[in-house]
Amino acid sequence: MPRLLLLLAFLAFALPAHAQTGGQAASPAPRTGTIALPQVQLPTVPDLTAGHAAALGAGLFAGALAGSALIQGGFIGAAIGAIAGVTVGNWAWKEHAAED
């Protein structure tokens, strides 16, 4: 234990001394040219609205909570519940949107 503390003390004293080198390192000159980047068309998500995202988030939360409670807690129960909750949230939103 004393050796570990001594090593940490040496490292603590060495880091500020290493950071203050005294002189400026030679930095490369900034580039003046421009680079033409290709324009990428991102895919669109056709049916995802703010309400749909809220329904998925609510289903995810409620499903994870219920799965964790009903399957005696743990990651597996929460994951199964979250998948079921997202599925139910998506189904409920699609049925609700079909009525409008």
Secondary structure, DSSP 8 states (H G I E B T S, - for coil): -HHHHHHHHHHHHHHHHHH--SS----------------------SS--HHHHHHHHHHHHHHHHHHHHHTTSSHHHHHHHHHHHHHHHHHHHHHHHHH-
